[in-house]
Amino acid sequence: MLSIEPGQLYLVFDPRLHGFGRNCELKLHPFARHPANPVVQPEHRWEGVEGETRLGRIQLYGSVLHEPSDQLFRMWYFASTGLPEQQGDTAVCYATSDDGIHWEKPALRQHELCGFRENNVSSLGDILPVVYRDPEASEPVRRYVKWSLQTRNGDDGVPADYSIHRFFSPDGLRWTRERRERVLPGYPTKYLEGVAGDVAYTYWHPRLRKFVCYHKVEPRNPNPAPNDQPKNKLALRQFARFESIDGVYWSEPTWAFQRDAQDKNVVSMGPGHRYAGRNAFTRQGASGAAQTVF
């Protein structure tokens, strides 16, 4: 039986509510890969490409927003140079699209990386950006908010601490740090019988009127796969949940997603599968999430 929550929408024929519908059913439809994939590829030196060699990588451990004002899709993604002498030089890059399929990488000319300033780098030294457009921002300069993991010393003198920091921006391109201290713990902070990981996803929950963050936590793995790397034999990836009214000060964590007996029976993934990321969203009062599995 599904418990009813005020303000949330439900289908009248939802069987969990003892509803009834003739010739209808609840069905989860699988996603299909678009034939144009991959729609964004590494092309430049600051994206880990040198000639025909790929030294680094780009990943959409980031955000895509749709701007109602100009009907433009905006993407913030993670790039790594891959050069030994540039270790730690990670960047958040920026791209735009009219249709979500064909993307352009505008020259922002804000940061120099790998000897280039004509690049689409939006910020240096942080990765895994989560960008939120705040329609209720108190000031225009705070229209956009970003939470990201700091992996190298910042240009503003804040040292790398592998923790989550918060930034704000008037346009989603020029970022200012909210404060020098982290807003959420990072590796190797211990909590909930585990160690804080790198991946975190933050979103605004309109019904709760709070920000919610799912943060990866790695308790000890009692049943590692035989072929796991040594560092993974101790890591059982799960996700904790934090809540915040302002996105700066957060509640104590609670478990949001833990492995159980069913995970051991997912034969199609193999014994070494691990949960790496988790995003979330709300639509018409209902919440949904997607889990990244490696």
N, C-alpha and C positions, 0 to 999 in steps of 0.2 A: 504494500500500500504506500502511495506517495503522499507525503505530508504537504499540505497547502500552505504557501507563504503569501502574505499580503503583497499586492503590487506585482506579482509575477503572473505571466500569461500561461495558460495551459490549453491543450487541444481537448475538445469535449469528448473525443472518442479515444483518448489515451487509456489503454487497458489498465494502467496502474491506478487510474481514478475510477475504475469499474465503468468506464465509458463504453459506448457501443457505436460502431460505424459500419454500415453495409458496404461491401466491396471496397474497403479501404484498409490500409495497414501502415504501421510505422516501419520505415525501412531506412537504413543507413546506406547512402549511395557512395561508392568509392570515387576518389578523385582520379582523373585521367591526365597523363602528362601531355602538355601542349607540344605539337610537332616542332615548334620553333626553339624548343629547349636545347641547350641552356641559353636563356635570354640575356644574361650578363656574363661575360667572360673576362679573365685577366688579359690586359693588353699592354700595360705600361710597366716601366721599371719599378715604380713604387707599388705595383700590384704583384711583384714577384716574377716578372717576365724579363728575360734578357735574350734577345735574338729568338732562337727556337727553343730555348731552355726555360723551363719553369722552376724557379728557385723557391718561390713563396706560394701564396695562395690568396684567394678572396673567398669570403663566405657570407651568406645572408644570416649570420648571427646578428641580426639587426632589425630594422623596421622599414615598413612601407606604409605611407599615408596617402590618402587622396584629398587633394585640396578642392573644396567646393567652389571657391572663388574663381579659379581658372581651369578647373577640371583636369588638373595635372597630378600624376602619380609622382611621389617623391620617395627615394630610397636612400637609406643610410646603411652601409655595409662595412664589414671588417676586411682590412687588407694587411698582408704581411710581406715585407720585402724579401725575406729569405737569405739575405747576404750575411755571412758570418760577422763582418765588421759592423753590420747594422742590426745585430740581435737586440731585440727589445723595441726596435723602431716599427711599431705597429701603428696603424692609422684607421680612422673612420673616414670613409670616402662617401661621395654623394653622387646620385644620378637621378635623372628625371625622364618621364615618359608620358606620352599622350594616351597610350592604350594599354600600358602594363606589359607590353611585349617587346617593343622597340625602345631601347634606352639610350640616352645621351649622358656623357660625363662632362659637365661644364668645367672650364678652367676657373677655379676660385681664386688662385694666386694668393692664398693665405699662409701656407706653410711650405718650406723647402724640404724635400725628401729625396734622397738618392741623387742630389745635384739638380733637381728640377723644382721650379716654383710654378710652372704652368701645369698645374695638376688639379684634381678634383678632391683633394684632401680637406676635410672639414675640421678635423682635430687630430692631434698627434698623441701617441702614448696610451690611448685607451682603446678597448675592444668591446665587442658584444653590446652595441648601443641599443637602448630602448628609448625611442623618441615619442613624446606625447604632445599633441597640440591642445593647449588649455583654453577652452572657450570662455572660461570665467577668470582669466588672468587679471590680477589686480593692476598690472602695468603692462604696456605694450612690449617692454623689453623682456617680459617673462611669458610671452605667448607660447614659446616652445620649451619643453623640459626634456632633459636627457639623463638617464641613469646608465653608467657604463663602468667597466672594470679597468682600473688603472694598473698597467703592467710595466710602465717605465716612468722615470721622473718627469713631472710636468714642467712645461715652460714657465709656469708661475712659481716654481720652487717646491711644489708639493712632491715628496718622494713616492716612488712606486711602493704600493702596499698590497696589491692584489685584492683590493676591496672595492666595493661599489661606491662611486661618487656621483653627486647630482650636479647638473649644470643647467643654465637657462639661456635663452636666446630670443631675440626679436624676430629672427627670420629662419631659424633652423640651420644656420651656416656659421655664424659667429657666436661662440659659446663662452660663457662666464661661469666659473665654479661657484656653487652655492656657498660653500664653506671649505676650509682646509681639511677638516676632519671628514672621515668616511661617514656615509649614512647607513651602510649595511656591512656586516663583517665579510671578510674574504679569507682565502687560504693563508695559514692553517688554523684559523679560529675554530675552537671546539664548541659545539652545542648539539643538543638532541642526540647524544651518544655517538656523534660523528664529527667530521671535519668539514667546514664550509668549502664548497667547490667554487668554480668559476662562473657557471651559467646562472643567470637570474632573469626573470621576466616580470615586468611591472605593468599594471594597467589600472585604469580608473573603473571602479564598480559603481554605476549610477544609483543603484538601489541602496547600497550600503553608504553611499556618499564618502567613500574611502578609496585610497590606493591600496591595491593588493599586490604582493610580490611573492612569486614562487622561486625559491633559491635552492640550488643543488646542494645536498649534504651527502657525505660519504662515510657511513658507518662501516665497521669491519665486516668483510664478506666471509661468512662461515662455510660457504660452498663454492669456492672459485672454480672456474673452468680449467681443465688440465693445461690448455694452451695459452692461458692468460699471461700477460707480461707480469713481472714481479710487482710493479707498482699497482697493478690492477687486482692482484690477489687479495689486497686488503681493502679494496674499495667496492662498496655496495651502494650504487647511486640511487638516491631517493630525493624527495623534494619537501622542503619546509615552507610554511606559509607565514608571511608577515602582513600586518595591516598598518595603515598610516592615514591620518587626516590631511597632512600637508606634504607627504612624500619625502620628508626630511627625518622626522623622528618616528620610529617604528615600534610596534608592539613586540613582545616576546614571541619567539617562533613556536608554532605547533606543527605537527606532521600533517601534510596534505596528501602525500602520495608515497606509499610504501610497498615494497614487494611482498607478495604472499604466495601461497602454495600454487596458485594458478600460473605464476610466472615460470615456475620450474617445468611446466607442462607445455610451454610454447615451443614445440619441436621445430617448427618452421624457421625460427630464429637461431636455433643452435644453443648449446649450453653456455656460450660466452657472451650472449647479448647483454647490453647495458643501456640504461636509460640516460641519455646525455642532455636533453633539453626539454623544456615544457613551456608552451605559450598558452594564453587564455584570452577569452573575449566574452562580451555580453551582447545579446541581441534580444530586444523586447522583453527584458527582465530575466531571461534565462542565461546561464553561464555555460560555456563550452571550453574545452582544452584539447590540444594536440600534443602528443608525446613523441620526441625524437628518440629513435632506437638505433644503436650501433651494435 
